[in-house]
Amino acid sequence: MSVPMKSGGMKSLKVIILVILSGITTGIGAFFGSVIGSISQEVIAICLALSAGAMLYVVTGELIPEANNLYNGRMSALANILGLIIGIVATRI
C-alpha cells in the first residue's frame, strides 16, 4: 500500500500516517465483525454472503472487462469460465 504512494511522490510522513489510519480502520472493522459474527451462525452466513456478493460485483464490474481490454482474445473469458467451474467443483467436494 505504501509503495505506490511513495512512488507517486508523497512524502514519507504522509505515507506512514495514511498506512496507520488504514490499519486502524481495519482493526475496528475486525472488532465489529467479531462482535456481529458471535451473534449466531445465521448472521455469519449472511455476512459471508454479502461479502461474496461484493467480491463478485468487483470482479465482474472491474477485473473481467480490464482483462478483456488487456488481452484481446478469448483466453481471459475462457480462464474466467474455467475458474468458475473449478470453484463450483471445489465447493461441492
N, C-alpha and C positions, 0 to 999 in steps of 0.2 A: 504494500500500500504506500509506503513512503518513497520507494524508488521512483515511481512515475512523477510524484510531486517534486522530488528533488531534481529529477531530470528536466522538469518543466521550468525550473528556475526559482522555486520557492526557497525562502531562507530556512536554514536548519531548525531554528527555534519554532517557527510556524509549523513546520512539518511534524516536529515532536509533539507540539500541543494538539494538532489535529489527530494524530495517531492515538494519543492518550484519550482524547474525547471520544473517539470511535471505540476504543476498548472499554471505556466506562459504560457507554450505551449498550454494548454487547453484554456486559455483566449484568446490567439492570434488566435487559431482556431475558437473560438466562434465569435470573431470580424469579421474574413474573411467570416464565414458562414452567419453572419448577412448582410454584405455588398453584398455578392453574392445572398443571398436569397431575397434581396429587389429589384432585377432587374425585375423579373416577376414571375408569377405563374408557368410558364413552367420550369424555371430554378430550382425552388423549387422542382417540380415534378421529374426532372432529378436527382437532388442531393439526394432526398429521395430514388429513385430507385437504385442509385449507392450504397448508404449505406445499403439498404436492401439486395442487391446482395452480398456485402462484408460480412454481417452477415450470410447469407445462406452459403457462402463459408466456413466460420469459423465453423459453426455448422456441416455441412456435412463432412468437412475435418478433424476436430479435435474432436468435442464433441461426435458425434454419434459413431465413432469407439472406443473411450475411454470408453463410456458407455457399448458397447458390450464386451469389454475386461474385464471390472469390473464385470458385471453381465452376466455370461454365461447362456443365455436363451433367450426367445422370449419377455420377458417383456419390455426391453428397445426399441425394434423395434416396438412393439405394442403401447407403450406410445408415440413414435415419430409420428407414423401414426395418433393416436388419437389427438395429439396436432396439427398436420397439418390440420386435418378435423375441429377441433374446431376453429382454426384461420381463415379458409376459411369461415365457417359459421358466425363467429363473424364479419367479414368484409362485409358480404353480407346483414346483417340485417340493 
